[in-house]
């Protein structure tokens, strides 16, 4: 099956059924709330008047780093947002969209990890790349902190034990008519109740050379987990945006997001803030599993690396989205990784390609620590085998990632 998580902006549902089924079962936005940002200097009295005019009931929470608020409303949130956007004193208002996880559904099983080591050379050249990066002895630590916005993690799994350095999650998901607070609870609420997040975490950083299961691309990196998606693989834009800011503030240098949905000003501001500056994070997200030219967000924002999926023969996965925003490609068909509760499972989707790219970015950051996010991104884009038509194209972007080139 194909795994892609969507935001509502409910964020990313790990889809064990079909992506179409998951999307139709999930509302496009949270049913009782909108995101509002007032113009600087707008008085409390004016805000109260705006609220009465538009049908705002109460403030449910805030979006860290953006100045926007989540407001409970009466009536259809899209209609309320439209009324708000016509009023002086409102910079913007929008529904709180639903996002979904992106994906189609390990050391003894290292030979099954075709995305890392494949006889057909349709892989990352993992062993050669690790040697080039000085990781041939399989150190357990020393890599940069990698953030994951997803359904959480099975921190007790044999291949993820000791990997979780930061654990947080939204206080409430706020879906299906329940009023939710997207604030982040630090130190708890990161337990995976879906499988998607643990699978992603395993591809990025599963312990290597421990005689168990699989190995992650960036096996020496610790993980910062922020659970923005519920057991069905969905969450709100507000929750995902706050998770991005939370992980950036915790020191994550790479943030992996195997999720997607519609465009949102709030989400775009969160990724812009996280990417900017000398200590910014490189954000990597799934291109989407629609199999067409649809733009999937946050992947389609300029500050985010959009990752497409390939198979074991270096062909574009049939479900992988194709558009001018696709930046790089990586393995995304029948990818073996960690299964929540023990064992291992193969999933497919651009959700599975994304953590391969995040792992490569972490290894680049580890070898070249002075690089900022833009510098890591430049090496990521250059560290590829060019597939399809020469140069950047809509199916593979610059090409399928290769560690020997990214770290050379």
TABEL-V913284 format. One record per helix or strand of 2 or more residues. SS is the DSSP state (@ for helix, = for strand). FROM is the first residue (numbers start at 0). LEN is the number of residues. Records with the same first field share a line. If there is no record, write none. Layout:
# TABEL-V913284
SS->FROM-LEN, FROM-LEN
This chain:
# TABEL-V913284
=->1-7, 28-10, 55-8, 67-6, 89-15, 142-8, 163-7, 183-3, 220-7, 233-3, 253-4, 258-3, 281-5, 303-7, 325-6, 334-4, 343-5, 383-2, 399-2
@->18-7, 43-11, 76-9, 109-3, 125-7, 195-10, 236-13, 264-11, 349-18, 372-10, 402-4
